[in-house]
């Protein structure tokens, strides 16, 4: 009798071990190398919320051909070195065929060659540097590049009557790229750039840079900054009595920046890849976000990350759950697809074919689309 019990137990274990991997394989795993700690964790936390919302919605409707999506998150710790480590781990250990890449163009571009060499698809929902997709054919982005934003920012400044401006920019690929786009366009229009001032990330004191930018009391200052850095800069400028019109890019357009900067953020303006929010699709997304998280303030680039999940799901459904299948299916999956952030059709360089650049302003403590 004891022998029978032992045999039965062994058989049960063998069956369990043989079935367990099959069950695991039934899930569709997607990697996400997000900043969940470090200097830009404020971005990663918001991305994760919107990705989780999209996954929850898709799985509630039956997943992808009956299979559930599972996101494997890996903390990239907000720096290029750890972004590479996170992507390598997702590829070699978790064996994912597709990865949602890091925020910050420098971080993404550091890790993109790893994905390309491994023939794993990597996508960006927030990287706008021109060179972002140049690592190869496995690299995609669903947000407009810096070239259009730099041109739009220059036109905005010129239309507002500013002819002489200093430019501050965060010293990384995103900031350098956007700065170059702005400066080139502004000069072509006849504008004069009085000074170009780079600054480092993660600092707690920017008074030196602010004093330099405010030399001669310019009527406006271009500041291509991030959330945390911007909040520090605008508060310190306010305390120093700097009175100017701040002109920024898309990375500062965040409720968190306004929250951190407080009254110092009032009146700040900037450009961003515009998203029409009065559509049924966007309003449904916003309502779902509020229902899940109790807040209707969509995190910066959160809507793009939400679209990233749906677009990836479409590609997997069309091409199958392999990196090569997803890569080949991406153009067809994107063609004419209207996400909450608009048309997601890819161009020949695996970036956005269509893109509108809008203007934002902080008014009464809230970020709004600017209207003359």
Secondary structure, DSSP 8 states (H G I E B T S, - for coil): -HHHHHHHHHHHHHHHHHHHHHHHHHSEEEEEEE--SSTTHHHHHHHHHHHHHHHHHHHHTTTBTTB-EEEEEEE-TTSHHHHHHHHHHHHHTS--SEEE--SSHHHHHHHHHHHHHTT-EEEESS---TTGGGG-TTEEE-S--HHHHHHHHHHHHHHTT--EEEEEEESSHHHHHHHHHHHHHHHHTT-EEEEEEEE-TT-S--HHHHHHHTTT--SEEEEE--HHHHHHHHHHHHHHT---EEEE-GGG--HHHHHHHGGGGTT-EEEEE----SSHHHHHHHHHHHHHHS-----TTHHHHHHHHHHHHHHHHHH-SSHHHHHHHHHHHHTT-EETTEE--B-TTSSBS---EEEEEEETTEEEE---
